[in-house]
Amino acid sequence: MFRRKVTVASASDAPAWQVYRGTSEDGGEIFARFNTALAKAVDRSDYPIQVGLAFRLNDPDERGLPTSGEMDELAVAEDLIVERAGEWAILAGVVTAASMRELVLYTTSDEWIDGFRSDVERAVTTHRIDLMSQHDTDWSVYHAFVG
């Protein structure tokens, strides 16, 4: 039987989300979800740039996690960001810890990021977002969670 090779695009279109819970070095809780289908993608090397969008939580609970009301706001912001990044990047994971939430994306190029940053800053009004990008050809941020 012929098996189709998994690509980043196909894994992104049919994600397999795995939830992780752990503890940081300082003892704080970490919650994350990552698309484990990407681990089998044969073309990950075509997406060598990791983009992180970090949200400082507005109203974290005593554990540094979002309250239920803020979860709704974060979900709307995440959907908006994923939609707007869709033609350039894929969402690999989301990490929540220490009163922050970070979206982890991977992309083929960084030429679009400055315009995207401005677009996101205008569109997401509920939270301040810090955006960074770095070369991560080995997908080390992803593999820190997925293995």
C-alpha positions as CSV (number, residue, x, y, z in Angstrom):
1,M,0.0,0.0,0.0
2,F,1.3,3.5,-0.9
3,R,1.7,5.9,2.0
4,R,1.7,9.6,1.4
5,K,4.6,11.4,2.9
6,V,3.7,13.8,5.7
7,T,4.6,17.4,5.0
8,V,4.5,20.4,7.3
9,A,1.5,21.6,5.4
10,S,-0.4,18.3,5.6
11,A,0.5,18.0,9.3
12,S,-0.7,21.5,9.9
13,D,-4.0,20.8,8.1
14,A,-4.6,17.6,10.1
15,P,-3.0,18.4,13.5
16,A,-2.5,15.9,16.3
17,W,-2.4,18.0,19.4
18,Q,-0.7,16.6,22.5
19,V,-1.0,18.4,25.8
20,Y,2.0,18.5,28.1
21,R,2.2,19.5,31.8
22,G,5.4,20.1,33.6
23,T,7.4,22.1,36.0
24,S,9.9,24.8,35.2
25,E,13.3,25.0,36.8
26,D,12.0,27.5,39.3
27,G,9.1,25.2,40.3
28,G,6.3,27.0,38.3
29,E,3.8,25.1,36.3
30,I,4.1,24.8,32.5
31,F,1.2,23.8,30.2
32,A,1.8,23.3,26.5
33,R,0.2,21.8,23.5
34,F,2.1,20.8,20.4
35,N,1.1,19.4,17.0
36,T,2.9,16.0,17.2
37,A,2.0,15.3,13.5
38,L,4.8,17.7,12.6
39,A,7.4,15.3,14.0
40,K,6.8,13.1,11.0
41,A,7.0,15.9,8.4
42,V,9.7,15.2,5.9
43,D,10.2,18.9,4.9
44,R,10.7,20.5,8.3
45,S,14.1,21.7,7.1
46,D,12.2,24.0,4.7
47,Y,10.9,25.9,7.8
48,P,14.1,26.9,9.5
49,I,12.8,30.0,11.3
50,Q,11.0,29.9,14.6
51,V,8.7,32.8,15.4
52,G,7.5,33.3,18.9
53,L,4.6,35.6,19.9
54,A,4.5,36.1,23.6
55,F,1.5,37.5,25.5
56,R,1.9,38.8,29.0
57,L,-1.3,37.7,30.8
58,N,-3.5,40.5,32.0
59,D,-5.1,38.6,35.0
60,P,-3.2,35.5,35.8
61,D,-4.3,33.3,38.7
62,E,-2.1,32.5,41.7
63,R,-0.2,29.8,39.6
64,G,0.5,32.3,36.8
65,L,-2.1,30.8,34.5
66,P,-4.9,32.6,32.6
67,T,-8.3,32.9,34.2
68,S,-11.4,31.5,32.3
69,G,-12.3,35.0,31.0
70,E,-8.8,35.6,29.8
71,M,-8.7,32.2,28.1
72,D,-11.5,33.3,25.9
73,E,-9.6,36.4,24.9
74,L,-6.4,34.4,24.2
75,A,-8.3,31.9,22.1
76,V,-9.7,34.8,19.9
77,A,-6.2,36.3,19.6
78,E,-4.6,32.9,18.7
79,D,-7.2,32.3,16.0
80,L,-6.6,35.7,14.6
81,I,-2.8,35.3,14.6
82,V,-2.9,31.8,13.0
83,E,-5.3,33.0,10.3
84,R,-3.1,36.0,9.5
85,A,0.1,34.0,9.6
86,G,-1.5,31.1,7.5
87,E,0.1,31.8,4.2
88,W,3.6,32.2,5.7
89,A,3.9,30.1,8.8
90,I,2.4,27.1,10.7
91,L,1.5,26.9,14.4
92,A,3.6,24.2,16.0
93,G,2.7,24.8,19.7
94,V,1.5,26.9,22.5
95,V,3.2,27.3,25.9
96,T,1.6,28.8,29.0
97,A,3.8,29.5,32.1
98,A,4.9,32.2,34.5
99,S,2.1,34.6,33.5
100,M,2.9,34.3,29.8
101,R,1.5,32.5,26.8
102,E,3.7,32.0,23.8
103,L,2.7,30.8,20.3
104,V,5.4,28.8,18.6
105,L,5.4,29.1,14.8
106,Y,7.8,27.9,12.1
107,T,8.2,29.6,8.7
108,T,10.3,29.4,5.5
109,S,11.3,33.0,5.4
110,D,11.4,36.1,7.7
111,E,10.6,38.7,5.0
112,W,7.0,38.9,6.0
113,I,7.5,39.3,9.8
114,D,7.8,43.1,10.1
115,G,4.5,43.7,8.3
116,F,2.9,40.8,10.2
117,R,4.1,42.3,13.5
118,S,2.3,45.6,12.7
119,D,-0.8,43.9,11.6
120,V,-1.0,41.8,14.8
121,E,-0.4,44.8,17.0
122,R,-3.3,46.6,15.4
123,A,-5.6,43.6,15.4
124,V,-5.0,42.2,18.9
125,T,-6.1,44.9,21.4
126,T,-6.6,42.7,24.5
127,H,-2.9,42.0,25.1
128,R,0.5,43.4,24.4
129,I,2.4,40.9,22.2
130,D,6.2,40.6,21.9
131,L,7.3,39.0,18.7
132,M,10.7,37.4,18.1
133,S,12.2,35.2,15.4
134,Q,15.3,33.1,15.3
135,H,16.9,30.5,13.1
136,D,16.0,27.1,14.5
137,T,16.9,24.6,11.7
138,D,16.7,21.7,14.2
139,W,13.3,22.7,15.5
140,S,14.9,22.7,19.0
141,V,12.0,24.7,20.5
142,Y,9.5,22.1,19.2
143,H,11.7,19.1,20.2
144,A,12.1,20.5,23.8
145,F,8.4,19.4,24.2
146,V,7.8,16.8,21.6
147,G,11.1,15.0,21.9
